[in-house]
């Protein structure tokens, strides 16, 4: 499994922005599709966004389309999630994930084999 470490979470006011980063341990980072999930208090873990191995294909949950942007820098083995116009409802622990395949997989938990420890994002209303 790929070791994944998230950073960039924190407290932000509604309407503000944050950028999450996910650093991967593998030199073969560029072979994998990557993504983000989140889990809000009392709710199930849900898909947020995913990106294929090259960064040329992305997929987003309907709730974040137009506000969040996923990207990756294969030379740095790092993936990003730029979050703009944040809402109180976006408060959650955000998890970085890696797929064993290069193409963007489905949006289910089982489509991704490696998970980070998560980073807390808190949006104040």
C-alpha positions in Angstrom: 0.0 0.0 0.0 1.0 3.6 -0.6 1.7 5.7 2.5 -0.3 8.9 2.4 0.0 12.0 4.6 -2.5 14.8 4.5 -1.9 18.4 5.5 -3.5 21.8 5.2 -6.6 21.4 7.2 -7.8 23.9 9.8 -10.4 26.4 10.8 -11.9 28.8 8.2 -14.9 31.0 8.0 -17.7 30.2 5.7 -16.9 31.6 2.2 -13.2 31.1 2.8 -10.6 28.9 1.1 -8.2 26.1 2.1 -5.8 24.0 0.2 -5.2 20.4 1.3 -2.1 18.5 0.3 -1.4 14.8 0.2 2.2 13.6 0.1 2.8 10.0 -1.0 5.7 7.8 -0.1 6.0 5.9 -3.4 8.2 6.9 -6.2 5.6 5.2 -8.4 3.0 7.8 -7.4 2.4 8.7 -11.0 1.0 5.3 -11.7 -2.0 5.7 -9.5 -5.3 7.5 -9.6 -5.8 9.5 -6.4 -8.8 11.1 -4.6 -10.3 12.6 -1.6 -13.1 11.4 0.7 -14.6 13.1 3.7 -16.5 12.2 6.8 -18.6 14.6 8.7 -19.7 14.0 12.3 -22.4 11.4 12.5 -22.3 10.7 8.8 -20.9 8.1 6.5 -17.6 8.6 4.6 -18.3 10.1 1.2 -16.5 10.7 -2.1 -15.3 14.2 -2.8 -13.0 14.2 -5.9 -10.7 12.0 -7.9 -7.9 12.4 -10.5 -6.3 10.0 -12.9 -2.6 9.3 -13.1 -1.7 12.2 -15.4 -4.1 14.8 -14.0 -5.9 15.0 -17.2 -9.2 13.5 -16.0 -11.0 14.5 -12.8 -14.3 13.6 -11.2 -16.2 15.5 -8.5 -19.1 15.0 -6.2 -22.1 17.2 -7.2 -21.8 19.2 -4.0 -18.3 20.5 -4.7 -18.4 21.0 -8.4 -17.3 24.5 -9.3 -15.9 25.2 -5.8 -13.3 22.5 -5.3 -10.4 21.7 -7.6 -8.2 18.5 -7.5 -4.7 18.5 -9.0 -1.5 16.6 -8.7 2.3 17.2 -9.1 3.8 13.8 -10.0 7.3 15.2 -9.8 6.6 16.0 -6.1 4.5 12.9 -5.4 1.8 15.2 -4.1 -1.9 15.8 -4.7 -3.9 18.8 -3.8 -7.5 19.8 -3.1 -8.2 23.5 -3.5 -11.4 24.3 -1.6 -13.1 27.6 -2.3 -16.4 29.1 -1.1 -16.4 26.7 1.8 -19.7 26.1 3.6 -20.5 25.0 7.2 -21.7 21.7 5.7 -18.2 21.0 4.4 -16.9 20.6 7.9 -15.4 17.1 8.0 -12.3 15.0 8.3 -10.8 14.8 4.7 -9.0 11.7 3.7 -6.5 11.3 0.8 -6.8 8.0 -1.1 -5.0 6.1 -3.7 -6.3 3.6 -6.3 -4.3 0.7 -7.5 -5.2 1.7 -11.0 -4.1 4.6 -13.2 -7.6 5.6 -14.4 -10.2 7.3 -12.2 -12.2 4.4 -10.6 -15.7 4.5 -9.2 -16.6 6.6 -6.2 -17.0 3.8 -3.7 -14.9 3.3 -0.6 -13.7 0.0 -2.1 -12.4 1.6 -5.3 -9.4 3.0 -3.4 -6.9 0.7 -1.6 -4.8 3.2 0.4 -6.0 5.8 2.9 -4.3 8.6 4.8 -5.0 9.4 8.4 -7.2 12.4 7.6 -7.0 16.1 8.2 -9.7 18.1 10.0 -11.5 20.9 8.1 -13.7 23.1 10.2 -15.9 25.8 8.6 -17.4 28.3 11.0 -20.7 29.8 10.1 
